[in-house]
Amino acid sequence: MKKKLLFTSYSMGLGGIETALINLLKRLDYKKYDVTLILQKKEGDFLSEIPKNVEVLEYKISDSKFLLFRKIYNRCKLISWQRKLKNKFDFACSFSTYDIPGAYLALAGSENNTLWMHGNYYILYKENEKDMQDFLDTVFVKKFKRIVFVSEENKRDVCNHYTGLEEKALVCNNFINGDDILKKMNESCDYKRDKDILFVNVGRHDEYQKRLSRIIKASEKLVKEDYKFKILFIGDGPDNEMYKDMVKESKLEDTIIFLGRKNNPFPYYKMSDAVILSSEYEGYPVVFLEAMLVGKPLLSTKVSDWEDLDNVYGMFCDRDEKSVYEMMKNYLDNGFKLKEKFDYKKYNDDIEKKIEKMIDN
């Protein structure tokens, strides 16, 4: 008999959580499992990449302007779905940490349930620890049988500031689709590099988390010191225009190039000399894995288990503008040679064993 698995998530737009979910779904053995995926919004660029074996359902809530109608409709719908899903699965997982309906449905679907926590919510809510506790309460963190963190740092920070999670917490990194990436990185792209050192940054343009202003300000200082290099910003987000204005004001249009979102960023990784990250916090950055796989040095702020990678796969610095500047300057002066080759197959095998253990309860 096949085991029945349930995953819930918000949508399949371009993002780290969605990438991780796609890689997980592609890795499952469909001779052993029947898999159902419930999305709040059945939309997004990754929708077409969901394996055909997966049954995809949409749980669309009402966003009516009429508060009373919206509350009654959404409550009735939730009760109906909870009854329909009640313990029908051998394993259920709320994969988007912030997805409240998804948490309800995963808890209903199986007593063998898991909440996947992709971000470091302690750092996200560092200005007010109670805000973190309130957020975790809204996704019923206490009710889940286990909580999965994607890095040791995330687990440590959250468990130290929310009592009662330590016993049910475990660390499981996200899969990386290595074969697919190695194939895609050889495709053509719309940028032709010159002889200058080339950095690439891939991610959401969101200053609160990604702090691309650190790279822009460090670059301004380096250009004034007559360093020659270029940076590709691949991505989009709420602060995209602000970043473009900063680049224009600093007269860095020839140094920092905005390429927008790319379904396939890997040819840009391949042509680059190094991958740069300036985040204030991360869960476990997919960018780390992608850079390691493609064989490019990482230049990053100290986020998410950076100690395991430091001086092996790249350079790491404190989370401030001055440190990013010094790290970039160090690379421009001295370069960096990778000390190890990343074995993505062994990495994935270790994760697969952890997930099979969860499913087998």
C-alpha positions in Angstrom: 0.0 0.0 0.0 1.3 3.5 -0.9 1.5 6.0 1.9 -0.5 9.1 1.5 1.3 12.4 1.9 -0.2 15.9 2.2 1.7 19.2 1.6 0.2 22.6 2.0 1.6 25.9 0.6 0.6 29.4 -0.4 1.3 29.5 -4.2 4.0 28.5 -6.7 5.5 31.9 -7.4 9.2 32.4 -7.8 10.8 32.2 -4.4 13.0 30.2 -2.0 10.2 28.3 -0.3 8.6 27.4 -3.7 12.0 26.3 -5.1 12.5 24.1 -2.0 9.0 22.6 -2.4 9.5 21.8 -6.1 12.8 20.1 -5.4 11.2 18.1 -2.6 8.3 17.0 -4.8 10.6 16.0 -7.6 12.7 13.9 -5.2 9.8 11.8 -3.8 9.3 8.2 -4.9 5.9 8.0 -6.4 6.0 4.2 -6.4 5.8 4.5 -2.6 3.7 7.6 -2.1 0.4 9.2 -3.2 0.9 12.9 -2.9 -1.6 15.7 -2.5 -0.6 19.4 -2.6 -3.1 22.1 -1.4 -2.4 25.7 -2.5 -4.2 28.8 -1.3 -3.6 30.2 -4.8 -3.1 27.7 -7.7 -0.8 30.0 -9.6 2.8 30.9 -10.2 5.7 30.2 -12.5 6.6 27.0 -10.7 3.1 25.5 -11.2 4.1 23.8 -14.4 7.1 22.1 -12.7 5.0 20.2 -10.2 5.3 16.5 -11.0 2.3 15.0 -12.8 1.9 12.4 -10.1 0.9 15.1 -7.6 -2.8 15.9 -7.1 -3.0 19.7 -6.8 -6.0 21.2 -5.0 -6.9 24.9 -4.5 -8.1 26.2 -1.1 -9.1 29.7 -2.0 -10.3 31.9 0.8 -12.7 34.8 0.4 -11.2 38.3 0.4 -14.6 40.0 0.4 -14.8 43.6 1.6 -17.7 42.6 3.8 -16.1 41.4 7.0 -19.0 39.4 8.4 -19.6 37.5 5.1 -15.8 36.9 4.8 -15.5 35.4 8.3 -18.6 33.2 8.0 -17.6 31.9 4.5 -14.0 31.2 5.4 -15.0 29.5 8.7 -17.6 27.3 7.0 -15.1 26.3 4.3 -12.4 25.5 6.8 -14.7 23.2 8.8 -15.8 21.4 5.6 -12.2 20.8 4.5 -11.1 19.7 7.9 -13.8 17.1 8.0 -12.9 16.0 4.5 -9.2 15.7 5.3 -9.5 14.3 8.8 -6.6 11.8 9.3 -6.8 10.7 5.7 -3.0 10.9 5.3 0.0 9.1 6.8 2.0 12.4 6.8 1.0 16.0 6.5 3.3 19.1 6.2 2.6 22.8 6.3 5.5 23.9 4.1 4.9 27.7 4.0 5.5 28.7 7.5 3.3 31.8 7.3 0.3 30.0 5.6 -2.3 29.9 8.4 -5.0 28.0 6.4 -2.2 25.5 5.4 -1.4 25.0 9.0 -5.1 24.2 9.8 -5.3 21.7 6.9 -2.0 20.0 7.7 -3.0 19.5 11.4 -6.3 18.0 10.2 -4.8 15.8 7.6 -2.6 13.6 9.9 -1.5 13.3 13.4 2.0 12.7 12.0 2.4 16.4 11.0 5.2 18.8 10.5 5.6 22.6 10.3 8.5 23.6 8.0 10.2 26.8 9.2 12.3 28.3 6.4 13.3 31.6 8.0 15.0 32.8 11.2 11.9 34.3 12.8 13.8 35.4 15.9 16.0 37.8 13.8 13.0 38.8 11.7 11.2 39.9 14.8 14.3 40.9 16.7 12.8 44.4 17.7 10.1 42.7 19.7 10.5 39.1 20.8 6.8 38.8 21.6 5.9 39.5 18.0 7.8 36.3 17.0 5.9 34.4 19.7 2.6 35.8 18.5 3.4 34.9 14.9 4.3 31.4 15.8 1.1 31.1 17.8 -1.0 32.1 14.7 0.4 29.1 12.8 -0.2 26.8 15.8 3.4 25.9 16.3 2.7 24.1 19.6 0.2 21.7 18.0 2.5 20.3 15.4 4.3 17.0 16.2 7.6 18.2 14.8 9.1 21.5 13.7 11.7 21.4 10.9 14.3 24.1 10.7 16.5 24.5 7.6 19.6 25.5 9.6 21.1 24.9 13.1 21.2 28.7 13.6 17.5 29.0 13.0 16.7 26.2 15.4 18.9 27.6 18.1 17.6 31.1 17.9 13.9 30.3 17.8 14.0 27.5 20.4 16.0 29.7 22.8 13.2 32.3 22.6 10.1 30.2 22.4 9.8 27.6 25.2 8.5 24.1 24.4 9.9 23.6 20.9 13.3 22.0 21.6 12.0 18.4 22.0 10.1 18.5 18.7 12.6 20.5 16.7 15.0 19.0 14.1 17.2 20.4 11.3 16.7 19.3 7.7 18.1 21.4 4.8 16.3 21.7 1.5 17.0 19.5 -1.5 18.9 21.0 -4.5 18.1 19.8 -8.0 21.7 19.4 -9.0 21.2 17.6 -12.3 18.8 20.2 -13.5 21.0 23.1 -12.4 24.1 21.7 -14.1 22.0 21.3 -17.3 20.4 24.8 -17.2 23.7 26.6 -16.5 24.9 25.8 -20.0 21.9 27.5 -21.7 22.4 30.8 -23.4 21.6 34.1 -21.7 21.1 37.8 -22.6 24.3 39.3 -21.0 27.8 39.2 -22.4 30.5 39.9 -19.8 33.7 41.8 -20.4 37.1 41.4 -18.8 36.2 43.0 -15.4 35.6 40.8 -12.3 31.9 39.9 -12.3 29.8 39.4 -9.2 26.2 38.1 -9.3 23.5 38.6 -6.7 20.3 36.6 -7.0 17.3 37.2 -4.8 14.3 39.3 -3.8 14.8 43.1 -3.8 13.7 43.7 -0.2 15.9 46.0 1.9 14.6 44.8 5.3 16.0 41.3 4.6 18.4 41.4 1.7 20.2 44.8 2.4 21.4 45.3 -1.2 22.2 48.9 -0.1 25.3 47.4 1.5 26.6 46.2 -1.8 25.7 49.5 -3.6 27.4 51.7 -1.0 30.5 49.4 -0.8 30.7 49.5 -4.6 30.5 53.2 -4.7 33.5 53.4 -2.4 35.5 50.8 -4.3 34.8 52.5 -7.7 36.2 55.8 -6.2 39.3 53.8 -5.3 39.6 52.8 -9.0 38.6 49.2 -8.7 37.1 47.7 -11.9 34.3 45.2 -11.5 30.6 44.6 -12.4 27.7 43.2 -10.4 24.6 41.7 -11.9 21.4 42.1 -9.8 19.0 39.3 -10.7 15.6 39.6 -9.1 12.8 42.0 -8.3 10.8 43.1 -5.3 9.3 46.0 -3.4 12.5 48.0 -3.2 13.7 47.5 -6.8 13.1 51.1 -7.8 14.8 52.4 -4.6 17.9 50.4 -5.5 17.9 51.7 -9.1 17.7 55.3 -7.7 20.6 54.6 -5.4 22.7 53.2 -8.3 21.8 56.2 -10.4 22.6 58.8 -7.7 26.0 57.0 -7.0 26.7 57.0 -10.8 27.2 53.2 -10.8 25.0 52.4 -13.8 28.0 51.0 -15.6 29.0 48.9 -12.5 25.7 47.5 -11.2 23.4 46.1 -13.9 19.7 45.2 -13.2 18.6 42.2 -15.2 15.2 41.6 -13.5 13.8 38.2 -12.6 15.1 35.2 -14.4 13.5 31.8 -14.5 17.0 30.4 -15.2 19.7 32.4 -13.4 22.3 29.6 -13.7 24.1 30.8 -16.9 24.8 34.0 -15.0 26.3 32.1 -12.1 28.4 30.2 -14.5 29.8 33.3 -16.2 30.5 35.1 -12.9 33.6 35.1 -10.8 31.8 35.0 -7.5 28.3 35.1 -5.9 27.6 37.9 -3.4 25.0 38.0 -0.7 24.4 40.9 1.8 21.4 39.7 3.8 20.6 40.7 7.4 19.1 37.2 7.9 18.2 34.1 6.0 16.7 30.6 6.6 19.3 28.6 4.7 20.0 30.5 1.4 19.3 28.5 -1.7 22.0 30.8 -3.2 24.6 29.1 -1.0 23.8 25.7 -2.5 23.6 27.0 -6.0 26.9 28.8 -5.8 28.6 25.7 -4.3 27.1 23.4 -7.0 28.2 25.7 -9.9 31.6 26.0 -8.3 31.7 29.7 -7.6 33.1 31.3 -4.4 30.6 32.8 -2.0 31.0 36.3 -0.7 28.3 36.6 2.0 27.4 38.2 5.3 27.3 35.8 8.3 23.9 34.1 8.0 22.6 30.6 8.5 25.4 28.2 9.4 28.0 30.2 7.6 30.7 28.7 9.9 30.5 25.4 8.1 31.3 27.1 4.8 33.8 29.7 5.8 37.2 29.6 4.1 36.1 26.4 2.3 33.4 27.7 -0.1 34.0 31.4 0.3 34.4 34.5 2.5 32.0 35.7 5.2 31.7 39.0 6.9 29.8 40.9 9.6 26.4 42.3 8.6 27.2 45.9 7.9 28.3 48.1 5.0 31.9 48.5 6.1 32.4 44.7 6.4 30.8 44.1 3.0 33.2 46.7 1.5 36.2 45.0 3.1 35.2 41.6 1.9 34.7 42.7 -1.7 38.0 44.6 -1.6 39.7 41.4 -0.2 38.3 39.4 -3.1 39.3 42.0 -5.7 42.8 42.1 -4.3 43.4 38.4 -3.6 40.6 36.3 -5.1 39.5 33.0 -3.5 40.1 29.4 -4.4 37.5 26.8 -3.4 38.9 24.2 -1.0 36.3 21.4 -1.7 34.0 20.3 -4.4 30.4 20.2 -3.3 28.9 16.6 -3.4 25.2 17.4 -4.0 24.2 13.7 -4.4 25.5 12.9 -0.9 23.9 16.1 0.4 20.5 15.1 -1.1 20.8 11.5 0.1 21.2 12.7 3.7 18.1 14.8 3.5 16.1 12.0 1.9 16.8 9.8 4.8 15.6 12.4 7.3 12.3 12.9 5.3 11.7 9.2 5.0 12.1 8.9 8.8 9.5 11.7 9.3 7.0 10.0 6.9 7.6 6.6 8.6 6.8 8.3 12.0 
